[in-house]
C-alpha cells in the first residue's frame, strides 16, 4: 500500500511539474527571438503560451505588449502593459511603452505623463526622451521637443534623433541648426 501511495505521489508530482510555470520563461525567450526576427505570428503564439502556463509572469505580458505595439494593436498592448505595472510599478520601460502607445493613438497628454514618469524612475531612459520629443513635436511644443531630443542624444546618440531635432529646429525657423542636424544624420 505504501508503495502504491508513493507511486501515485510520484505520478502526480511529475504531472504537476509539466504544468508548472517553469516553461513560461522558455516561451518568453522564444517569443523574444521570434519578435526580434520579425516573425510576429510565432512570437505571439509563444507569448500566449507563456501567459497560459504562468499567468503571473509579468515578463510574458511585457513582451506580448511590446509585440502588440509593434503590430499596431495599441489597445491590447496597453492592457498587457497595465497588468505589468499593477504587478511592478517600478518598471520605467513599461511607462515608456505606454507613453509610446498612447502617443500612437494621438493621446498626447497622457502619453507625456507616462513618459515623464518613466524618466522620473530612470533618468537615463533614452527611448522615453525620444518619445517625449515626438510628443512635443506633435503638439507644436518645438523648444521642449529640442530639449528632449538633446537629452536622448546625450544618453544614446542616434541619427534618427538628429533628424527629429532638425525638424523641430526647422519648425522654429532655425534653418541653420536644422541643416546641421540633418547633415550630422547623413
Secondary structure by P-SEA (a helix, b strand, c coil): caaaaaaaaaaaaaaaaaacccaaaaaaaaaaaaaaacaaaaaaaaaaaaaaacccaaaaaaaaaaaaaaacaaaaaaaaaaaaaaaccccaaaaaaaaaaaaaacccaaaaaaaaaaaaacccaaaaaaaaaaaaaaacaaaaaaaaaaaaaaacccaaaaaaaaaaaaaacaaaaaaaaaaaac
